[in-house]
């Protein structure tokens, strides 16, 4: 078996996909997280200690590496020889320090060669593809099939037992591991829009690979290089053990193990210093690679729903207590605030003071422009905020149980079984490697593990029929690439219904569909809600969807609830200027021959939120009170709330029209 085959490369997926959709943290912050990791700090400390000690061997070693003391042969640790002596009375500590130079230099030589070859050719092959990728991949496959020990023995014979040439050769033999990882990571980013934009603007391919691609794959590259260091050190020690690379009496860690083996009966201690140093150094390299992977995959970062963290933000005014429209709401959210950023230091709120209720069987819509916090609000209800996102304030009661601040185990019991989610991109939600039947069946088995195989099949057919797909056998054996967008969305809804949830969160489920299919999906959601009593929270940009499907509406703007009320009130007597502007900009209400009104400007990003009303810079009704202080959510009418001091007058004026 070759050296490359003995390694298990850590793929971009393993290291947490420090890939295209996740911008890397600063080097200083990443290094701090590695140091603070339970095993990362000790691993770095040991490697630094060993490296510095070996580099300064001539200064700190108490004796020369080959200095003999025949009065203390095979002695254990003493005051004169802290780690004892060998069969010739040579000081073990001194030989470890001098021998470490050879070992660490060899590791560096092999890593430099493997890293440079693997990174350069991997990036080029992944980015260019086609003929170069094909040829490079075939060469790598051939190299991985060559027995490494045979090649290394030939190198030792040809180059007079040279340690340097052996390590360079070992670097070449192990470079396929780095090549495969960097090629895979490059394939994952090369089709990103920002690379296409760079090509369009005339940036050369060399610059794109150097400035845009290489920095994005540094995560898996560094992780695998660290693990490879441990493997190389083990191989090198093994070669030195059999007398290759370093000619006695010159010290090497592997050679010291070989010397100690011959005197195990007379002095068992002799093998301890060299064996422990080799083992701990290899372990430190492996642990460091594992810790880097953990940090890059954010396994040590905060997870949403595990507690609250204070965020330095201006105080939020206390809003009017929202009375529940139902005596026993299924879901009750109060004062929800979400922030993104490091746990320690400044973080940015993207949602604040969100409050609403959903009754059993009720369909509620959240509407607003992109960037208003609709999806973040929905993900917070599922504990799926992802990287750096966390709930900093608020309460979420589901059937009277508090969800925020609970453990991940509780979230697992809620997701799918009680609160289900349907995304706006059905094709990316389905695994292309499995048929429709197997994917729905897997979810059914997850939520109902006691069902037999035939019962799972019956349940899958039932779900397909429930979402309007009557030919269950034909649909079930298809793969995602064999179905249309509308059918894929129906299947995603079927997957969501597999756990018999009480609340379905649908994030713009009709965005990518044509008008006819949109109407079918909306009718499907309405019918399922009526038949099963399931509540639905639908997120959309389209007021028409809200008017057609929902009983109540929540209008969000720039992270805040601008208005809450029944759909009839929102459509006929909107109390917030933003709601009025959205209605005016709807083509359905356009007048023939007149220009369609539009809202000037764009949604204010979270980092630039003003102290007062977030909509003030785009509002036609702006008054001084809108700018001086935060605006609370006020009651306009029974179960109708608005975040605007001028709101009641707007409602009255529109009502008179």
N, C-alpha and C positions, 0 to 999 in steps of 0.2 A: 504493500500500500504506500502511496506517495505521501509526502509531507502535506501537500495541499488537501488531500483527501482526508487526512486525520484532523483537519481543522473544521470547525462548524461555523461558517461565517454568519455574523449577526446582520440580518437584512435591515433595510430601512424601516420595515414594519416593526421589527424587534426593538429598534432603538427609539420607537415612538414617532417615527415619521417626522423627523425634523425637516419636513419637506415643504412643498410649495405653498401650502395654505397656512403655515405657521412661521411667522418671522422669528429668527433666533433671538434670544436674550443677549444682553451685553456680555462680553467675555468676562468682565469682572464679576458680574452677578452669577454667571454660570460657575465660575471657579469657586466663588464663595459657597454655592450650594453643594458643590462636590466636596469641599473641605468639611462642611457641616454634616455631610452624610454620615450615618453611623459607621460605615466601613471605609468611606472615601478618605476621611482625614487620617486615620491610622495608616492606610496604604500609602498615601502621599508622604507622610512623615517617615515611614520606613524606607521608601525609595530614596528620599532626599538624604537621609542619614547614611545609607549604604553608599550612595553616589559620592557624597562629600568625603566620607571616610576613605573610600578607595582612591579618590582623586588626590587626597592629601596624605597618602600612605607614607611617602618619604618623610613627612613631618611628624606624623603621630605614631607610626609603627615603632614599638620599643626596640626591635632588632631588625637586622637585614633578613630578607626572606630565606636565605640559605645559610644563615649563621647557625653553627652547631654548638650545642652544649652537652657534652658526653656525660656530664654529671647529673643530668636530668632527662634521661631518655624515657619516653612513654609516660611522662608524669601527667597527673591530672592538673586541674587549675590550682595555681599557687600564687603567692605574692609576686614572685619573679616572672612567672608566665601565667597570665590571667586566664588563658584558655588551654593551658597545658602545652606539651611538646609531642613531637612525633618520634618515629623510631630512630632518627638521627639526632634527636635533641633540638630540632628546629622549632622556633616559637610558632604556635598555631595561629595566634592573632595576627602576627606580622604576615604570615603566608596568606591568610584570608584577605587582608587588605591589599597586598600586592597582586594576589590572584584575581581579586575582584576587578582590577583594572582590565585584565585580559577578557574576562567574562562580559563586563558591561560594554567595553569597546566593541566586542564581537556582536552583541545585541544591537548596538547602534548602527554598525555597518550593515547588518542584514536588514534592519528596519528602513534605513535610508534607501537602499536599493529596492526593496519590496514596495515601499511607499511611493517613490518617484515613478517606478514603472507601472504599478497598479493604478495610481491616480491619473497619470497622463493618458495611458492607453485606455483606461476605463472610461474617462470623461469623453475622449475623442470617439471611441466606439459607440458609446451611448448617445452622444449628440449627433454624430454624422450618420450612424447607421449604415444600411446598405452594404456595399462590398467590403469596406474597411471593418465593419462590425462582424460580418460573416467570417472574414479571414482571421481576425483577432480572436474570435471565439473558438474557431477550430484550433488555432495554435495553443490557446490556453488549455483546451481539452486534452491535446496531445501532451502538453507539459505536465498536466496533473496525473497523467497515466504513467509517467516515468518514475521508476523507483529512486527516491532521493538518495538513499544510502549508497547505491551503486555509483551515482554521479559524484557524490562527495568523496568516496574512496578514490575515484579516478583523479579528482582535483588534488587530493593530498599527495598522490603519487607523482603527478605531473609538476606540481609547484613546490616540491620539497617540504611537504608537511606544513604548508603555509596556513596559518589561522585566518589571515585576512582574506585570501582568495577563497577559502572554504566558506566564510561568512557572506562574501559577495555572491557566491554560487547559491548559498542557502536563501539569500534574499531573492534571487531570480526564481528559485523553485517555489517560494511561498508567495510571490507577487500575484499569481492567479487568484488567490483568495481576495486580495484588495481589488484586483481588476473586476471580479464579478460583483462585488458590493458596490463599487463606484459606478459601474456600468448600469446596474439596476436602479441606483438612486438617480442617475442622470436621465434614464428613460422616464422616470416619474415626473421630472420637471421640464423636460425639453419642449413639451407642447404647451406650456403655460403661456397665457396671453402676453405677459410682460416680455417674454423672449421673442415672440412674434413681433411685438412692437419694436423691440430693439433691432430686429432684422430689417423691418420696414424702414426705419430711420437711417439705415446705412451702417450700423455698427458691424465691424468685422466679426467673423465667426470665432477667431482667436480671442478677441476681447470679450465676446459673449461667454465663451467657455471659462475664461480666466476670471471675469468680474461678476458674472451672474450665475453661472452653473456651479463652479467649484465651491464658492462660499455656502451654497445651499446643501451640499453633500458632506460638509466637514464633519457632521455628527457621526454618521456611520463609519466614515473613514477613520476618525480618531478612536472610536470604540474598538474597531477590529484591529487597529494597529497596536493598541494596548494589550489586547488578548494575544495577538501574534507575538508580542515581546516575551510573554511568559512561555509560549511554545518554543520560540527560538532559544531561550536560555536553557530550557530542558534538553533540547537537542544538542546544543553546544556542550553542556555538562556531560552528556552521554558520550560524545566524541572524545572529550578530554579524558573521560574515564577509561577508555580503551587505548589511550596514549596518542591520540591524533590531535594535531593542532598546536599543542604546547609540548615541547620536549623537556622531560625531566632533566635536571632538578628544578627548572622554572616552575613556579606555583600556578595552579589553576584550581578552581573549585571542584571540577569533575575529577582532576588528578588527585586531589586530596582525599576524595571519597574512595578512590581506588587504593590509595596507600593505606587508608584506615581499615579497609576490608581485610587486608592481610594480617591485621593485628587485633581482630575483634576479641580473640580469646585472652590475649595479654592485657589489652586496654580498651574496653568497650567505649569509653568516653571519646576516643579519638575520632569517631565518625560523627559525633553529635554536632560540633561547631559547623563543619562544612555542610553536613546534611540539612541542618536547621536553616542556615543562611540561604541555601539554594531553594528549599521548600518555601520559606517565608517570602523570598523575592518573587518567585513564580506566582505565589498566592496573591501578593500585592499587585502585580501586573494584572492578573485576572479580575481581582476585586475592583481595581481602578476602572477597568473597562466596563464592568457591570454597573458601577456607580455612575459613570458618565452616561451610560444608556438610560439609567433611571432618571437622572436629572433632565436629560434632553426629552424624555418621554413624559416629563412632568409627574412622575409617580410620587415625587416628594412635594409637589405643589399642592395648594389647597384644592379641595373638591367642593363643588357647590352643595349646599344643603347640610354641611357639617358644622354649622355654627355661624356666628355673626362676627364681623370685624369692623371696627369703627373706621370711618373714612373721613378725612378732613374736607368737609364741605360746608357751605353756608347752612344755617339752620332752616329747616322746612317748617312752615306754619302748620298748626294743627287744623286739619280740615274738618268740616262738619261731619259728624258721625253719620255714616251711610246706613240707613235702615234697610234691612234685607227685604227684597220683594217677596220672599217666601218665608214662611214660619220656620221651615227646616231646610235651609239651603244645603245642597250637596257639597258645594265648594264655596268657601268664604275667604277672600283675600283682603287684608288690611295693611296699609302702610308699607307695601312692598318696595324695597329699594335694592338695586343690583349695581355692583361696581366691578370693574375689571382693572387689574393691575397687581403689583406685588403685595403680598400680605404685610410686609414691612415696608413702609414708605408711602408715597402718594399713590392713590388709586383714583380712577375716574368713575363717577356714577353715570350710568347710561339709562337707568330707570329709577324713578323716585316717587314715593307716595302714591303707589297704585292701589286702588281698592275697588272691588266689585264682588258680586255674588252670582252663582249659577244654581238654579233650582233643579231638582231631578226632572229629566225629560225636557229641559229647556234648551233652546238653541240661541246662543249669544254670539254676536259678532264683534271682533276688534278691527277697527278700520283706521287707516292713516297712511301717510306717505312712507316710502322707504326711509329707514333711519329713525323712526319714531319710537322704537322699542317694543314693537308688537311681538316679534319672534323671541326676543330675550325674555319677555314676560312669560310666554308660553313655556320656554325651556326651563325657567326657574321653577315652574309648577311641577316639572318632571325631574328636577335635580340634575339637569344635563347642561349646565352652563359652560362646561369645558374649561379650557386653559385660562387660568387667572380670574375666572368669573366666580362671584360668590354673592349670596344674599347678605346684605349688611344690616338690614332692618326689615321688620314686618312679620306678618303671621299668615299662614296658609292652613286653614282648617278644612280637612276633607272628611265629611261625615263626623265632624266633631273632633277628629284627631289632628294634632299639629304635625305638619310635615317638615317645616323648616327646622334645622338644627338636629334632625334625627340621623341615625347611622345609615351607611350605604345599604346595609341589610334590609332596613325598612323600605328604602327607595326601591330595591329590587322586588319586594313584595307588592309594591304599589304599581310600578310600571307594567303595563300590559294587562294585568289582572283588573285593576280598578281605574287607572288612567292610561289610555292608549294614545298613540301619536301617529299622524299621517303627514308626511312631508310633501313639499311642493314639487319634488323631483322623484317621481316613482321609479324611473329607470335606474337611478343610482341607489335606490333602496333595496333592489332585488339583486341577488347574487347570480351573475351570468353562468356560473358553473352548475347550477341546480335547476331542476324543473320546477314549475309552478306548484305542483302537487307536493313535492318534497319540502319546499320552503314553507308552505302553509302548514303541512303536517308536522314539521319540526316545532313550529310555534304552538300548535295544538298540544303536542306531547309535552312541551315545556310547562304549559299551564295545567294540563290534565294528565299527569304521568301514569295514572292508573288505567287509562284506556288501552285496550288491545290494539294491535295493528289494524285489524278490520274496522274497529270502532273509530280509530283516527281517520281512516279513509272515508268513512261515512260522514264524520264531522267536517272534513275538508270539502266534500261534495255539498254538504249543507251550507257551508260558508260561501262557496262559489255561486250557488243558487241564490243565496241571500243578497249578493251584490249584483245580481242580474246576469250571471253567466250560466246559462242552462246546460250547455254542452260540456259537462264537467270532465268527461273522459278526454276529449280533444284538448280542452284548455289545460287540464292538469299535466299532460305530458309535454307541453310546450316549454321552451326556455324563454327568458326575458327578451332576447333579440328577435323572437318569433311573434311577439304580440305588439299591438298598437299602444300609443300613449294612454288612451282612455281605458283600455283593458288593463294596462299596468296599474293605473290608479285604482281601479276596482279591486285588483288583487292586493294592493297595499292596504286597502280598506278591509279586505277579508282577513289579512294577517293581523290587523289591529283588532278586529272583532273576535279573534280566536280565543282571547282570554276572557270574553264576556265582560268588557269594561262597563263602568257606570258613567264614565266621561270620556269623550273622544275629542282630542285636540287636533284640529286640522289646519295645518299651516299652508294657506293659499293652495288648496288642492285642485284648483281649476286654472292656475296661471298659464301652464304650457299647453292647454287644450283649446280646440276650436269651440266656437259658440255652441254648436249642437251638443258636443260631448260635455261641455261645461254644464248645460242645462240637465243632462242626464245624471251627472255626478251630484248636482245639487238636489235633484229629485230623489236620488238614491239615499243621500244623507237624511233627508226629511222623512222618507219612508222608514228607514231603519230606526230613527229616533222614535217615530210613532209606534212601531211594532215592538220595540224592545224596551222603551222607556229610558233609553240612553240619552244623557245630556251631551250637547255638542258645543265646543268653543271653536269658532272658525275665524281664522285670521285672513284678511283680504285687503286689497287696495280698492276694491270695487264696491261702491255704495249700492249698486244695483243688486249685487249678491246679498248684501245685508237686508235690503228691502224685500227680496224675494224669499229668503230663507229664515231670517232671524225674528225673534220676538223682541229682544232688547239689543241695544248697540252700545259699544264703548268706543269713543273717538279718542285716539291718542295722538299727541304731538310732542316731539322732542323729549321723550322719556316720561311724559306725564299724561295722566288722564285729563283730557280737555273737557269731555262731556260724557255723561251717562244718562240714558233714558230709554223709554220704549222706542221702537222703530218708528211708530207713528209720530211721536214727539220730535224725534231727531229729524225726520223728513219734513214735517210741516211747520214746527216752531223751534228751530235750532237756536240754542241760547249762547253758543260760543262763536265768535267771528270765524274761527277756523272751520267749524262745521258748516257754516253758511258759505264760506269760500269753496269748500269741497263740493257742495251741492250746486253752486253756481257754475263750477267748472265741469260738471257732468254733461256730456254731450246730449243725454236724454232730454235735458231741460233747455237745450239751446233753441234760440229763436231764429227762424229762417232769415237770412240776409244780414244778421248781426254777428260780429266777431265773438267767439267763445271766450268768456272771461277766464283768466288764469291767475294763479297766486304768484306774485312776484317773489324772486329770491329762491332760496333753498332752505331745507331744514337745518337749523343751527346744530353743529356738532356738539357732543357732550362737553368737550373741553372749553367751549366758548359760550356755554349757557349763561345768560344774563341773570342778575339778581332777581329781577322782576319776572314778568310774564315771558315765557319762552317764544311766544308768537308775536311779541310786540313789534319787532322790526318789519313784519309783513302784514300788520293789521291796519285796516282802514279806520278802526274805532279807537285807536290808541289814545289814552289819557295819561295824565301825570301819575296816577295811582298804579298804572301798569308797570312803571319803571323803577319805583323807589323801594319796593319790598316784594318778597315772594307772594304769590296769589294762592289762597287756599281753595279747596273744592267746596263750593257753596250750593245749597239747595235752592233751586228755582221753583220747583213745584213738587208734588208728591212723587218720590222715587225718580226725580229728574234733577241731576246735579251738573254744575258747570264751574269751570275754573276761570272765571272772568268777572271783575267787578261791574262791568257794563252789561253782562249777560242778560239779566232780566229785561232790560230795556230793549235789547236786540230782539229777544223773544216776543215781546209785546208788539214791536214795530212790524216784525215779519208776520205775526198773527193778524194784524190789521190789514196787511196787504192781501 
